[in-house]
Amino acid sequence: MSTLVIAEHDNSSLKAATLNTVAAAAAIGGDIDILVAGSDCSAAAEQAAQVAGVNKVLVADNAVYANQLAENMSLLIAEVAADYSHILAPATTSGKNIMPRVAALLDVGQISDIISVESDDTFKRPIYAGNVIATVQSSDSKKVITVRGTAYDAVAAEGGSATIEAISAVHDAGISSFVGEEVAVSDRPELTAADIIISGGRGMQDGENFKMLESIADKLGAAVGASRAAVDAGFVPNDMQVGQTGKIVAPDLYIAVGISGAIQHLAGMKDSKVIVAINKDEDAPIFQVSDYGLVADLFNALPELDAML
Amino acid sequence: MKVLVAVKRVADANVKVRAKADGTDVDLNNVKMAINPFCEIAVEEAVKLKEAGIATEVIAVSIGNKSCQEQIRTALALGADRGIQVETDGEVESLAVAKLLKAVVEKESPDLVILGKQSIDSDNNQTGQMLGALTGMPQGTFASELVLEDGKAKVTREIDGGLQTIILNMPAIVTTDLRLNEPRYASLPNIMKAKKKPLDVLTPAELGVDIAPRLTILKVEPPAERQAGIKVESVAELVDKLKNEAKVIS
């Protein structure tokens, strides 16, 4: 039994989600190798070789993998997968994009977003926005899996000494091309990596009012999130969305401001260690999951909170 | 240009679905069913392409038992031209759905296939990508913008840090994210008209597809419940609790 973990990286550095995925691989057991596919990605590969518990790092360094287009990546991974019983990737937008394509090429099902390894063929995963946890057993010869990062503590980024091996396979499907990326540049931590998150909902009334959250976030070293209602209303971009169809987070402290607590939002944050809700509606469902609830008008409470921090 | 849209019948987004007491499955008795919200966005995008004079025909396909014809009719009421139901019993896994859709694609030769990025019941987020692999088509997943120009599809995608734009050769697969468009409501006259639009029924056997499941659900159970905590009276009390009781801020 051996597991291949698909690294999440930007060529120059390894993303933290990879470390949570290695933790899930360790729970399955057997040797763990990491595949780093990119262009000029030796720095990311060297970091991958430092990750605790990793046996070998395979590096496919070629321009065709520069932007990790699913069409090219899936052909590469399906080829490399021949030597492995399990192929794991983080359930990020990148992993979600690529892995089902790999599974179909291998003619196996995919087990999405696992939160627990019960045995080498049995896993737990949330369905119905996390209202139900299903235990599923796979009869496929290979298991293609995406891992929910918040369910696993990251393994140590250093201390390992994996060997690095280059792969020469070049797969260019030639049917898609990369044009560009608009990535929000922020000094605040990423949502999925933040220890504290402050999120706003429809109650924020407009995008301008999110500045109140940003000011508090900067004092707490927090990330700023949003509910789907706030995204749908056009207050903030979708990459801030926390919920069933957005990001799944589990920080030490989650502060929900003007968020009623629809099940789709709870699905994305209810595993947070401490939840604070600020809402003027005392019957809002968010209070049923919050550790500390404050029934107040956010336009009074936020400036007061800001001043006290 | 022909556009194929896949639609799925799911429990309505406002229903809190629960596990059955015996833990064998989820309880969908008397639960309101609806078209999956992301599939609705897919239908809207296809209909907009038709209204813009780019698409000539929009075909809505659904896989399931007879009741999924209801969701096909919804798609027809929203503006799709005809429907295809692939008749199956019970739940069909994403890989099998992708294989069935591949067979429909081979029959219909669409230039574009639009699907929802995920269904809100199984939350798998797999079918579009799998269909891409099986047909050899490129994919633009989690799309927030779709532009067809020069025989190619330019897709802006929602990714973790922001947006990514890619160009796909056609035929192509697009899966929808929620900002792609705002689906319209079906008007009563259109609902009436939809009843007369053609709807073909096919079977997996006719399409030559093996839909045997690869996964067995051993158990379903409710997640660990959170207990509601306390209400604080003021911002000062909140800050005090966070500092001294929960110790999550300093």
Contacts between the chains, C-beta under 8 A, distances in Angstrom:
chain1	res1	chain2	res2	distance
A	67	B	164	7.9
A	69	B	166	7.0
A	70	B	129	6.7
A	70	B	132	7.3
A	70	B	139	5.8
A	70	B	141	7.3
A	71	B	132	7.4
A	71	B	138	5.3
A	71	B	139	7.2
A	74	B	133	6.1
A	92	B	160	5.5
A	93	B	142	6.2
A	93	B	157	7.8
A	93	B	158	7.0
A	93	B	159	4.5
A	93	B	160	4.8
A	94	B	159	7.3
A	94	B	160	7.3
A	96	B	125	5.1
A	96	B	129	8.0
A	96	B	141	7.4
A	96	B	142	7.9
A	97	B	129	6.7
A	97	B	139	7.6
A	97	B	141	5.0
A	97	B	142	7.4
A	98	B	129	7.7
A	99	B	129	7.7
A	100	B	94	7.1
A	100	B	125	7.3
A	100	B	126	3.9
A	100	B	127	7.6
A	100	B	128	7.9
A	100	B	129	3.6
A	100	B	130	4.9
A	100	B	133	7.5
A	101	B	129	4.6
A	101	B	130	6.8
A	101	B	132	5.8
A	101	B	133	4.3
A	101	B	139	7.2
A	102	B	133	7.6
A	103	B	95	6.9
A	103	B	126	7.3
A	103	B	130	6.6
A	103	B	133	7.9
A	104	B	95	6.3
A	104	B	98	6.1
A	104	B	129	7.3
A	104	B	130	3.8
A	104	B	131	7.7
A	104	B	132	7.8
A	104	B	133	3.7
A	104	B	134	5.4
A	105	B	133	4.9
A	107	B	95	7.6
A	108	B	95	7.4
A	108	B	214	6.6
A	109	B	93	5.6
A	109	B	94	6.9
A	109	B	95	4.9
A	109	B	214	3.9
A	109	B	215	5.6
A	110	B	94	7.0
A	110	B	95	7.7
A	110	B	124	7.3
A	110	B	126	5.3
A	110	B	130	7.8
A	111	B	215	7.1
A	112	B	123	7.0
A	112	B	124	4.8
A	112	B	125	6.1
A	112	B	126	6.4
A	113	B	123	6.8
A	122	B	218	6.7
A	126	B	123	6.9
A	126	B	223	6.9
A	127	B	26	7.5
A	127	B	121	6.7
A	127	B	122	5.6
A	127	B	123	5.5
A	127	B	220	7.7
A	128	B	11	7.2
A	128	B	17	4.3
A	128	B	26	6.5
A	128	B	120	7.5
A	128	B	121	6.0
A	128	B	123	7.2
A	129	B	120	6.6
A	129	B	123	7.1
A	130	B	223	5.9
A	131	B	16	5.8
A	131	B	17	5.5
A	131	B	18	6.6
A	131	B	222	7.4
A	131	B	223	7.1
A	132	B	17	6.3
A	132	B	18	7.0
A	132	B	19	5.0
A	132	B	26	5.5
A	132	B	220	5.2
A	132	B	221	7.3
A	132	B	222	6.8
A	132	B	223	7.4
A	133	B	220	6.9
A	133	B	221	5.4
A	133	B	222	7.3
A	133	B	223	5.3
A	134	B	217	5.5
A	134	B	219	7.3
A	134	B	220	5.0
A	135	B	217	7.2
A	135	B	218	4.5
A	135	B	219	4.3
A	135	B	220	7.5
A	135	B	221	7.7
A	136	B	215	4.8
A	136	B	216	6.8
A	136	B	217	5.6
A	136	B	218	6.8
A	137	B	215	6.8
A	137	B	216	4.7
A	137	B	218	5.5
A	138	B	214	6.2
A	138	B	215	5.5
A	139	B	214	5.6
A	139	B	215	7.4
A	139	B	216	7.1
A	140	B	214	5.0
A	173	B	136	7.9
A	173	B	138	7.2
A	175	B	136	7.6
A	175	B	137	7.3
A	175	B	138	4.2
A	175	B	168	6.8
A	175	B	169	4.5
A	176	B	138	4.0
A	176	B	139	7.7
A	176	B	166	5.7
A	176	B	167	6.9
A	176	B	168	5.1
A	176	B	169	7.0
A	177	B	166	6.6
A	177	B	167	5.0
A	178	B	164	7.6
A	178	B	165	7.9
A	178	B	166	5.7
A	179	B	154	7.2
A	179	B	165	4.1
A	179	B	166	6.0
A	179	B	167	5.8
A	180	B	164	7.5
A	180	B	165	5.2
A	181	B	159	7.5
A	181	B	161	7.9
A	181	B	162	6.7
A	181	B	163	6.9
A	181	B	164	4.8
A	181	B	165	7.3
A	182	B	162	4.9
A	182	B	163	4.6
A	182	B	164	7.9
A	183	B	159	7.9
A	183	B	161	4.1
A	183	B	162	4.2
A	183	B	163	7.8
A	184	B	161	6.2
A	184	B	162	4.8
A	190	B	160	7.8
A	190	B	161	7.6
A	192	B	160	7.4
A	196	B	248	7.2
A	196	B	249	7.3
A	220	B	249	6.1
A	228	B	178	7.1
A	231	B	178	7.3
A	231	B	179	7.3
A	232	B	178	6.9
A	237	B	162	7.3
A	238	B	144	6.8
A	238	B	158	5.1
A	238	B	177	6.7
A	238	B	178	7.0
A	238	B	179	5.4
A	239	B	158	6.7
A	239	B	159	7.4
A	239	B	160	6.6
A	239	B	161	6.3
A	239	B	162	5.3
A	239	B	163	7.8
A	244	B	120	6.8
A	244	B	123	6.9
A	245	B	38	7.7
A	245	B	117	7.5
A	245	B	118	6.7
A	245	B	120	7.6
A	245	B	177	7.8
A	245	B	178	6.6
A	247	B	160	7.3
A	252	B	248	5.1
A	253	B	242	7.0
A	253	B	246	7.4
A	253	B	248	4.1
A	253	B	249	6.8
A	263	B	16	5.6
A	264	B	13	7.1
A	264	B	120	7.9
A	270	B	223	7.8
A	270	B	226	5.9
A	273	B	248	7.2
A	274	B	242	7.5
A	274	B	246	4.7
A	274	B	248	5.1
A	275	B	226	7.5
A	275	B	229	7.8
A	276	B	238	6.7
A	276	B	242	7.1
A	282	B	231	7.9
A	287	B	228	6.3
A	287	B	231	7.3
A	288	B	226	7.7
A	288	B	228	4.9
A	289	B	226	4.5
A	289	B	228	6.9
A	290	B	228	6.9
A	290	B	229	5.9
A	291	B	229	3.6
A	291	B	230	7.5
A	291	B	246	6.9
A	292	B	229	5.7
A	292	B	230	6.4
A	292	B	231	7.9
A	292	B	232	5.4
A	292	B	238	5.8
A	292	B	241	5.5
A	292	B	242	7.1
A	292	B	246	7.5
A	293	B	228	7.8
A	293	B	229	6.9
A	293	B	230	7.2
A	293	B	231	4.6
A	293	B	232	7.0
A	294	B	231	7.2
A	294	B	232	5.3
A	294	B	234	7.6
A	294	B	235	6.9
A	294	B	238	5.4
A	295	B	231	6.4
A	296	B	235	7.4
A	301	B	235	5.5
A	304	B	235	4.3
A	305	B	235	5.1
A	305	B	238	7.4
A	305	B	239	7.0
A	308	B	235	6.4
A	308	B	236	6.7
A	308	B	239	5.0
A	309	B	239	7.2
A	309	B	249	7.5
